[in-house]
Amino acid sequence: MTTADNSTADLVWGVKEIAKLLGRTERQTFHMLNSGHLPANKIGERWVASRKKLLAAVLGEAA
């Protein structure tokens, strides 16, 4: 797998998938995304985030 493939595989797309990863409801996750508490970007109408960065933000240095 190339570096581009690795970085693409690390991406989590959409509030539903991000919420599932974090163990939160979609509503809680949407609020955290909109308030800037999670490291994610909005592309068009959809949120996208790095799995590693999300876990590091939630778990701290343990991730």
N, C-alpha and C positions, 0 to 999 in steps of 0.2 A: 504494500500500500504506500502511496506517495504521501508527501507532507500535505498536499491539497486534500487528498482523500481523508487523512487523519483529522484535519481541521473541520471538514464537512461532517464527518461522523460525530464530532463533538457537539454539534449544534442541536439545540432543542427548539422546535418551532411551535408556536401557539401557546396561549394561556393554559389550555387544558393539559398539554404535555408538561409544561413547566410546573403546573400545580401538582401533577402526579409525581414528578421527580422530587418535589419538595415536601410532599405529604400534606398539602394545604388544599383548601377549597379553591375553586376557580375565582370566586369573589374575593377572597383574601389575596390571592396571587395577583389579580388584576389591580387591586388597590396598591400592593407593594410595587408593582411595575410602574403604574402611573405616578406614584409619589417618588420614584427614583431610588427606592430602597434595594432594588435588585439590579445587578449589572446586565442589562439587556438593551436591545435596540428595537425600534419599531420600523419595519420595512413595509411600506404601504399600510395596510390595516392589520398586519400580523406582527406579533412579538417574536423575537428570536434571541437566543442567548447561548453562551458557551456552557456546557454541562459542568466543566471544571470550575469556571468562574462562579456559577450559581452555587455549587456545593461549597466552595471556599468562602463565599459571602455568608452562607447560612451556618456552616460548621466552624468558621474561623480558620485558624492555622492548622487545625487537625486534618483538613481536607487535603 
